[in-house]
């Protein structure tokens, strides 16, 4: 039986970019974003063993091993819509075969990362704080866009942070990758023009608002009552306050410190909020917490009261 011809990574990257030229989760009018995507080899950041996110019929997630299935692995790397799971149960499940568990680290799909950066809209020279380094792929895209010495990335898991540093060093990129609680940010290198979280939160941490420059942009996946996360884009208003709105439906893993469920009323969500009108909601965050505002709540239908028959 003839051996399978190897798949070319650069060709897959170009094809993936072509798909995202017209996709809703794509480059849009951001030509810089396509250039950055094409210049960074995504496969350089993906571990040799990853789990496919959709479970099989037996409930287990298939393990894709680069050594055993190099073409399947590379095609998965450049799938526009599928994240690849790099850690289960905070590392307690080894990548030795099909498994199930809590997703605790991943490399997000190309489409989601591109959408994230398109809404963040970093500029050359911007000072950027990234919360959640993961494999370092998004970090590399950011650093390629903003330039040398501009990106600080925080990762809670020391092992993941160390591997991300090696990945970035291998491409000659110089972001500062530090280990720590991302919810606390890194004030020593602030204030920042752009702050982006690659894990979701139930409440925007105050430390992020304190470290955001007035006029700067904060982008984070926020847990919602709608069975998904909503990507919120906030603009710094000064005095640790920020205002903005939701820009996309997304699904991200939680920050470790924000995994415990909380009543949505305690998190500033109004009872009138509905999934059909999520794009109309406005968000304010500041010293008094966060508030999700419904500018035009649905009207309660009134019916005319007819006199009772005598």
Buried (B, 14 or more C-beta within 10 A) or exposed (E): EEEEEEBEBEEBBBEBBEBBEEBEBBBBEBEBBBBBBEEBBBBBBBBEBBBBBEEEEEEBBBBBBBEEBBEBBBBBBBBBEBBBBBBBEEBEBEBEEBBBBEBBBBBBBBBBBBBBBBBBBBEEEBBBBBBBBBBBBBBBBBBBBBBEEBBBBBBBBEEBBEBBBEBBEEBEBBBBBBBBBBBBBBEEBBBBBBBBBBBBBBBBBBBBBBBBBEEBBBBBBBBBBBEBBBBBBBBBBEEBBBBBBBBBBBBBBBBBBBEEEEEBEEBBBBEEBBEEBBEBBBBBBBEEEBBBBBEEBEEEEEEEEEEEEE
